[in-house]
Amino acid sequence: MRIAIASDHAAFDLKAELRDYLIEQGHDVADLGPESADRVDYPDYGYKLASMVADGTAEYGVALCGSGIGISVAVNRNPSCRCALVSEPLSAALAREHNNANCIAMGARLTGIDMAKACLDAFLSTPFGGGRHGPRVEKLSNPSIHGSA
Amino acid sequence: MRIAIASDHAAFDLKAELRDYLIEQGHDVADLGPESADRVDYPDYGYKLASMVADGTAEYGVALCGSGIGISVAVNRNPSCRCALVSEPLSAALAREHNNANCIAMGARLTGIDMAKACLDAFLSTPFGGGRHGPRVEKLSNPSIHGSA
């Protein structure tokens, strides 16, 4: 499975650890940066990740910043992305089951490495539930016809 | 302060409790629905809330669904909204301090009423930190010039 991962400086170390964890599991991982812990702006990396998921180059995206909030907002600007900010595995599983989320965001300063790995595991192992959730997810792809923006 | 609040059916009771809590604190609250616990689609209510915050009718938005994930994605489709999905007060405060968030999302099936109130308190009492955070927040308002969508 092709998974893209991106962060800001605050989550640079977490990004490296989760990237290696995913590679160990046999995933094809695209590390979109940053390449050092120098200060960067999280929207730049969130938009880059979102584009890669939106065009299908990556099936899933992992978005990391200090709290996870900023980069999750950035990724969700792209109507093709459904990015869930999580800090525990139940939310990570629900994001897939109910929302067919294709991106997961976490905060490096708030969520520890083992919890982050458990969230990733839950996210990647949970299928979309379909059914009544389908039309709701579909509406997330077409905000313009529902009065947004 | 004018605050808009919206939910889906899963968070109908939490919406009523938080609406009353905000009114008790002297806020002017617009309850955007739903008006019963009958099944609805969270994007419809997320988009409605986002529009009200985007046009300035409400200063802040409170978005609630079962996990908080779906409605937070919907609200963040609007480039004028910065919606933080939170489950504890530290994230709620960081959302304001670092991201100048104007919307807060919570999950009624995951976050209890007292924790939700503590999140609201932290959100409403924390000012934006400005400084280095300013240009990053600005980028969240202009996704199109940064390669998204």
Boltz contact constraints between the chains, C-beta under 6 A:
constraints:
  - contact:
      token1: [A, 41]
      token2: [B, 136]
      max_distance: 6.0
  - contact:
      token1: [A, 41]
      token2: [B, 139]
      max_distance: 6.0
  - contact:
      token1: [A, 43]
      token2: [B, 139]
      max_distance: 6.0
  - contact:
      token1: [A, 43]
      token2: [B, 140]
      max_distance: 6.0
  - contact:
      token1: [A, 47]
      token2: [B, 146]
      max_distance: 6.0
  - contact:
      token1: [A, 47]
      token2: [B, 147]
      max_distance: 6.0
  - contact:
      token1: [A, 47]
      token2: [B, 148]
      max_distance: 6.0
  - contact:
      token1: [A, 50]
      token2: [B, 148]
      max_distance: 6.0
  - contact:
      token1: [A, 51]
      token2: [B, 147]
      max_distance: 6.0
  - contact:
      token1: [A, 67]
      token2: [B, 91]
      max_distance: 6.0
  - contact:
      token1: [A, 67]
      token2: [B, 94]
      max_distance: 6.0
  - contact:
      token1: [A, 69]
      token2: [B, 84]
      max_distance: 6.0
  - contact:
      token1: [A, 69]
      token2: [B, 95]
      max_distance: 6.0
  - contact:
      token1: [A, 69]
      token2: [B, 99]
      max_distance: 6.0
  - contact:
      token1: [A, 70]
      token2: [B, 99]
      max_distance: 6.0
  - contact:
      token1: [A, 73]
      token2: [B, 76]
      max_distance: 6.0
  - contact:
      token1: [A, 73]
      token2: [B, 82]
      max_distance: 6.0
  - contact:
      token1: [A, 73]
      token2: [B, 140]
      max_distance: 6.0
  - contact:
      token1: [A, 76]
      token2: [B, 73]
      max_distance: 6.0
  - contact:
      token1: [A, 76]
      token2: [B, 76]
      max_distance: 6.0
  - contact:
      token1: [A, 77]
      token2: [B, 143]
      max_distance: 6.0
  - contact:
      token1: [A, 77]
      token2: [B, 148]
      max_distance: 6.0
  - contact:
      token1: [A, 78]
      token2: [B, 148]
      max_distance: 6.0
  - contact:
      token1: [A, 78]
      token2: [B, 149]
      max_distance: 6.0
  - contact:
      token1: [A, 82]
      token2: [B, 73]
      max_distance: 6.0
  - contact:
      token1: [A, 84]
      token2: [B, 69]
      max_distance: 6.0
  - contact:
      token1: [A, 85]
      token2: [B, 85]
      max_distance: 6.0
  - contact:
      token1: [A, 91]
      token2: [B, 67]
      max_distance: 6.0
  - contact:
      token1: [A, 94]
      token2: [B, 67]
      max_distance: 6.0
  - contact:
      token1: [A, 95]
      token2: [B, 69]
      max_distance: 6.0
  - contact:
      token1: [A, 99]
      token2: [B, 69]
      max_distance: 6.0
  - contact:
      token1: [A, 99]
      token2: [B, 70]
      max_distance: 6.0
  - contact:
      token1: [A, 136]
      token2: [B, 41]
      max_distance: 6.0
  - contact:
      token1: [A, 139]
      token2: [B, 41]
      max_distance: 6.0
  - contact:
      token1: [A, 139]
      token2: [B, 43]
      max_distance: 6.0
  - contact:
      token1: [A, 140]
      token2: [B, 43]
      max_distance: 6.0
  - contact:
      token1: [A, 140]
      token2: [B, 73]
      max_distance: 6.0
  - contact:
      token1: [A, 143]
      token2: [B, 77]
      max_distance: 6.0
  - contact:
      token1: [A, 146]
      token2: [B, 47]
      max_distance: 6.0
  - contact:
      token1: [A, 147]
      token2: [B, 47]
      max_distance: 6.0
  - contact:
      token1: [A, 147]
      token2: [B, 51]
      max_distance: 6.0
  - contact:
      token1: [A, 148]
      token2: [B, 47]
      max_distance: 6.0
  - contact:
      token1: [A, 148]
      token2: [B, 50]
      max_distance: 6.0
  - contact:
      token1: [A, 148]
      token2: [B, 77]
      max_distance: 6.0
  - contact:
      token1: [A, 148]
      token2: [B, 78]
      max_distance: 6.0
  - contact:
      token1: [A, 149]
      token2: [B, 78]
      max_distance: 6.0
